[in-house]
Amino acid sequence: MEPTLYEKIGGEEAIETVVDYFYNELVLKDETVKHFFDETDMEKQRRHQTKFISFALGGPNQYTGKSMEKAHEGMDIQERDFEAIVKHLHAALAQFQVPVDDIEKALNKVATLKDSIVNK
């Protein structure tokens, strides 16, 4: 049986490293999207994001956060904002030598959430 993306990437510990890089080096340095996190408990956000991405990549479902709609309600996230975050996720995965095919699979999974996040 072929390993899941979660296993191929290195499990939750590797995803934590990607998530830290994603926020610290990309998202929170991007003037166009960092304001979405001004009032956010970033430790909690990192934990949620790690569990969510782990699940999205075929790992165990430990995500117990709000629904995507509830989590993004009232944030007025536009398509360009969603695309900026996807671009940062791509860059973070690439930074840790995740193969291009696997990055594409991961981003395709993220793309399925767009309607639950944009314009909520």
N, C-alpha and C positions, 0 to 999 in steps of 0.2 A: 504494500500500500504506500502511495506517495505521501511524504510528510506534508502537513499543513504549512501555510505561510508562517504561522506562529512558530512552528517547530524549526522551519528553515532559517528564520531570522534569529532564533536563539532564545525563544521564550520570553517570559515576562521581564526578566532582568535586562535583556537586550532592548526590549521595547521601552523600558524606563529610561534607558540611556538615550534612545532616539527622541522620546518625548521631552526630556530635559533640553536636548540640543534644539529641538523644534521650537520650544518656547523661548529659551534664553538667548539663542543666537539668531533666530529668524523672526518669529511672531512679535516678540516684545521689542524688537529693534525696527519693526516696520511701522512707520508713521501712519500708514493707511488703515491698519487693523489693530494696533496695540491698544487703542482707546476702549475696545470692547472688553478689555481685561482690567480696566482701571479699578473697579470695585470688586474684583475677584480674589478669593483666597487661592493663591496660586499653588500652594501645597495640595489642597483638596482638588483643584483643577487637574494637576499633574496625575494624582492617583486615579481620578475618574477617567482621564484620557488614556492612561496606561491600560486600565481594565477594559475600557471600551475598544481600543485598538486591538488589544489581545484577542478579545472575542470576535471582532470583525475579521481578524486574520486566522480564525479557526481554533483559537485557544479556548480554555474553559470560560463559561459565562459567569463572570464574577461582577458584571456591571449591574449595580442596583440604583443607579442614579435616576433622575427624572427622565421622562420621555424626551426625545429630541425636540418635539414641539414645545413642551413646557420649559425645557432648559434654555431655549432661544426666544421665548415669548417676549415681545416688546423690545427686542434688540435692534429691529429694523436692519437686519443683515441683508445686504444686496448681493446680487450675483457676482459682482466684481470682488466683494469681500470674501465670498465663499471660494472663488477661484484663487485669490491670493493665499488663503489658508491651504488649499490643495497644493499649490505651487511650493509652499514651504514644507509641506509633508513630503512631497516628492524629493526636495533638496535634502531633508533630514534623513530619509531612507537611503538616498544615494551617498550621503556623507559616510554612512556605515556599511558601504559596499553591498547593499542589497541589490541583487541582479535586476536589470531593467524589466524583464518579464514579470518578476514578482512585484516590483513597484507598480507596474501597470495593473496587475490584479488587485493590489491593495487599493489603489486610487479608484478603480472601477467600483469596488465595494463602497467606498466613501461617497462616490457620485450618487449612489442609490438613496442617500440621505438628504440630498439637496432640497427636495420639496418639503422636507420636515424642518429645514433650517432657514431657508431664504424667505424674506418677507413675513416673518412671524411676529 
